[in-house]
Amino acid sequence: MQDELKNVIDQYVNLVESDENTRRQQFWQPEPVWSRDKFRRIATPIAETGYAPVVADPGPTIWAKVFNFNVKDYYTKPEAYLLNYFKSMIALFEMNDDTTLDKVIPFWPGTSFESSLFGMETVYHDFEDPWVGREVAIKEKSDLDKLVFPDFYKSGLMPMIHRFYEDVNNLLAPWGCRMDFPHITRAPYGIAFHLRGFADLAMDMMDDPEWMHKLMRFITDSRKKWYEDRAKFLNEPIPKVQLFNDEVDCNVISPKIYRDFIWPYEKELSKFHGGVAYWHSCGNIAPVLELIRQIPNVDMINISSWTDYHIAAELCPDIPLEICVRPTDDVYLATQDKMESKIKDIMDTCMAKNVKSFHVRAGSLQSFFGTVDEDLAKAKEWVSVAKKVTKLS
């Protein structure tokens, strides 16, 4: 693998230093590399470029089929991760969206990472992303009193992450590249959701709000302590917080639940971290956008395909938006005319509401057709159509 890895890193670095990569960088604001292995950036204001950038997002399970790698190895073996991360990013770059490449690369240990810090199992698969084990950490409320703050070196996946971080950076050093140390990205409510389980957590919020706040306080304080330890380990300042909030979906929870049990802790974390780099939910957040925009110093908000972007543009024209289309209806099953119509409506809406900074994303592109070639061909078709529509005439 060593010779193949060296060749792939050479190709990647050549693309980082290419004129095309430099050209694409004008569409994005300079900022630290994200910890997720997905390209996310804040778009340069459209008034400066005359263009809203476009991003496609095939995940590791798609690339695993293209490059024939084992997904478990991707998340657990440094050389396998590096080889296939670079292959995937080169292929994405060649899809001709507006993704840029950087010599600082991310590593994300998977959805179970945060929960593992509190003793939950990580379940790995050969063909799918890792997931959280079914056994919750808090079966009874009294179990909360038995939990302790995670150990930055020993808890959950941390021993693997430290080994990964050291091995990857040793491999990358000759090229002047490095891996960023992973971040806790899942927001406190999402961690609570995993530790307690949704059904019991829903009952707790109704029957014992005091205990629910106790749980959220413990998770929030644990998160702060972990970031203090991370800053000491890296000799770096505590970075802005990323709040991945798929569990905040107003088709499932009420705005009152968000306001009472979730929002206060997110505001607190924003103050602790000096701002929110990115607020994300794959669910419907339209009913709570008014609250989210009141969190101090939010740099960017994800507007999923389940959130009405018309409402988002109305409420948040001053906050950079990542507006997502729906993979099935807007990409895989869409004709070019339908693709164009959807993206044109996004553009018209954002321009009418004077949204200063936004980009359009086709996220969560997983297997859909019979072959991965068909899946990627449709994604490339969407990129081609989108880039024409998002350019101001």
N, C-alpha and C positions, 0 to 999 in steps of 0.2 A: 504493500500500500504506500510505502514511503515515496517511491518514485512518482506514482500517480498523484499523490497528495502534493508533492513539490510542483508538478506541472500545473495542477489546478490552481494552486496559490499564485503561481506566476501569471496565469491567465487572469485571475481575479484582480491582482494588483495592477496589471496592465490596463484593465478596464477602469479601475479607480482613478488612474492617472490619465485617462483618455480625454480628448476634447469633448466627446459626447457626454461623459459624466459631468464635466465642468459646465457644459451647456444646461444640463438638467438642474444643476444646483441653484440656478437663478430662480427657480420656481418654488424654492423652499427656504424657510428661515433657518440660519445656522443654529444648532442646538445639540445637546449631548445625545449620544446614541441611545436608543430605547433598549430595554432589557428583553423585550419580546423578539422572537426571530421572525417578526413581520415588519414590513416597512411602514412606519408611521412618522409623519412630520407635519409641521405647521406650514401651510401654504403662504408664500409671499402675497401680500395684498394684490388683488386682481387689478387694481388701478395702476400698479407699477409694471405689471407684465402683460396685461391684456389677455390673460389665459388662466383658467382654473385647471390645475394639474390632475392627472388621472392615474389611479393605482389599481392594479389587479393583484389578487392575493390567493394563488394556489397554495394550499398548506402542505406540510411534510408528507401527509398520506398520499397526495397526488405525486409529489416528486419521488416518493419511494417506489412508485410503479414505473416512473420514467427511468430512474437510475438503478432500479432493482436493489434497494437497500432495505435492511431490517429496521423498523421504526424503533424497536426497543434499543438496538445498538446506537441509533441516532441520539437518543436521550441519555445514554449511559456510558458510551465509549468516546473519549476525546477525538481520536483519529477518525472514527466513523462520522462523528458530528462535523468536524472540520471539512472533511472531504465532501460530504453530501450537502452541507450548508453552502459551501462555495459553488458546487455544481448547480445547486438550485438557484442561487442568486445570479449566477452567470446566465442561466436559462431565463430567469425573470427579466433581467436586463435586456436580453435579446428579444423579449416579447414586445419591446418598444413602448412600454408605458413610461411613466415619469419617475420610476424608482431610481434612486441614486445609490452608489456604493461607497463604503467608507473603510478605512484601515482599522477602525475600532469596530469590532463585531459584537453582537449580543449573544447571550445564551439564556434560554428560558427552560427551567427544569420540568415544566408541564403543569397542568391544572391542579395536581395534588400537592404541589410544593408547599404552599402555606399550611395546609392541613397536616402535612407530615411533621411540621415543626411541633405539633401538639399531640403526636403519637399515632396519627392515622396512617393507614397503609397506602402505598402507591402500587397500583396494578398496571403492569406493563403488558403491551401486546406487540406481536411481530408486525402487524399491519395497520394498527390504529394508534392514535395518540394515547399516552398514559392517562389514567383516570384515578379517581379517589375510591378507596375501598369502601365496602358497604357498612362496615362496622363503625358506628359513630363513636366519637371520643366522650361525649356527654350523654350517657343513657339515662341517668337520673340527675336531677338538679344538683345533688350533693357532689357529683363528680367534678363540678366546676372548682370546688375548693381543693381538689387534689391536683389540679393542673398547676404547672409552674411556667414562668417565662421561658421561652425556648433558649437553649444554649447555642450561641452563634457557631460553635465548632462541632457540636455533637448531636444536636437534635435532628430527627427526621433525615432529610436528604442532605443536610449540611456537610457531613464527611465526604460524600460523593462530589458535592459542588466544589469544595476546597481542592480536592484532588483534580477535578476537571479544570478548574481555574488555573492551577499551577502547570498542569501538563499542556493545556492548550497554549498558554502564553510562552512556554518553552519552545513549542513547535513553531509559533508565529514570529518569535523574536528576530530571526534572520531577515524577515521581510519588512520590519518596522511596523508590524501589525500587532494588535493585542485584543484580548477579549475583555469586555466590561464585566465586572462582578454582578451576578444576578441581583434583582430587586424583588422585594415583596410587592406584588402588583394587585392581588385580590384585596378588595376593600373590606373593612371590618364586618359588615353584614354578610358578605359572601363567605367569609371564614366561619362566622357563626352558623350560617346555613349548613355548611359541611360538618361542623363539629357536633351540632345538635340534631340535624335532620329537619327537613322543612315542616313536616306535620307537627312535630313536638314544638318547634320554634314558633309556629303560628299560634298554637295554644298558649305558649308562654307569654306571648305579647298580649293576649287577651286576659289570661288568668293571673299572671304574675309579672306585671310590667317592671316592678322593682328588680326582680331577678334578671329580667332581660337587660336592663341597664347595667347590672352588675357584670353580665357576660360581655356586653359591648365595651365596658370600661376595661375589663381584663384584656380583651383582644387589642384594643387601641393602645393601651400601655405596653403590651408585649411588642407590638409593632414599633413603637417609639424606641424601646430598649434595643431591639434588633438593629434598627438603623443607627443608633448611637454606637453599637459594637461594630457595625459595618464601616462607619466613618473612621473609627480608631484603627481598624484593620488595614484600611486602604490609605489612611492619612489624607482623607479627602473630606470636604464639607458634606453635610447631609443634603442629598439632592431633593428637588421638588418631588412630590408624591404622585404616583400613578394610582388611580382608583378604578379598578376593573370591577364592574358592578352588574354582571349579567343577571344576578338575582334581584336587582331592582327593575322590576317589570310591572307596570301598572295594569297589565292584564291579570296579574297574580296578587300584587299587594296594593293597598290603597295609598293615595297621597298622604293620608294622616299617618300611616305607619312610617313612611319615609321621613316625614317631618318630625315625628316624635322620637323614633328609635335609631335613625340612621344619619340624618342630616347633621345633628349636633356634633357627632364624632368626626364626620368628614370636614366640617369647618375647623374643628380642633386640629386635625392632621394637617390641613392647609397652613394653619398658623405655625405649627411645629416645623414643617418642611420648607416654609417660605413660599408656598404656592402649590397649585395642582398642575402638573405637566399635562395631564390627560385624564378626562373623566369619560368612562366607557360603560355602555350597556348594550347588549344585543336585543334588549326588550323595548317595550313602549315606554318612553320617559316623557312624552308630551305633557301629561298632567303634573309633572314635578319639575319641569324645566325652569319655571319661575323661581323655585327654591335653589336649584343647582346653580343658576347664574348668580345667586347671592353668596355662594361660597367664595371666600377671598381669593383673588389672583388665580383664576382658572385660565390656563393657556389655550386649551382646546377641548371641545366636546364632541364625542362620537354621536352621530345621528343615525341610528340603525335603520334598516329597511322597514322596521315595524313602528318607527316613530315618524309622525307626519312632518316632513321637512318644511312644509308651508308654515306650520306653527313655530318650528325652530327658527326659521328665518325672521319671523315676526318678533319673536321674543329675544333672540340672541344675535342681532346683526353685528354687534361689536366684539363677539367672541369667535375666534377661528373655529370653523365647523368641518368635521369629516363626515360627509354625506354618503351613505351606503345605498347601493341598489340591491335588489333581491336576486340572489343567484339563479333561482329557478325561473321566475317570471320575466326578469329583466335581462338575463344573460342566456342561459341554456335554452329556454323555450321561446326566446324573442327573435323576431325577424329584425333585419337592420332598420326597417322603418320604425318598429316599436322601440328598439334601443334608442334611436335618435329622438323619438318623441319624448321618452322619459327623461333623457338627459337635457333636452331643450327646456322641459318644464322646470327642472332643477335650476338651470341657468337663469331662465326668465324670472323665477321666484326670487332667487338670491339677488339678482340685479335690481328687481323692483323694490326689494326691502333693504337695499344698500348693505348687504352682507359684505364686510370688507375683505374677509379671508376665508376661503373654503376650497375643498377639493372633493372629487368624486371617486368613490372606491367600490370596486366589486370584490367584496370580502367573502371569506369562507367558501372558496371554490373547491368543492370536494368532488368525488367521483359521481357522475350523473349518467353519461351515456355508456355504451357497451365497452368502449376502449378509452384509455387515457389520451390517445391522440385526438379523438373527437372532443373530449373535454377541453383540451388546451387550444384546439383550433377555434372553438367557440369563444373562449376567453380572449384570444388574439383578435377575433372579429370584433368583439365588444370594445377592446382597446382602440382599434382603428377607427371605429365609429365615434367613440367618445371623444377622442383627441380632436376630431374635426368640429364637434359641436361645442366644446368648451373654450374654443378660441373666439374672442370677441372680433366681430367683423369691423 
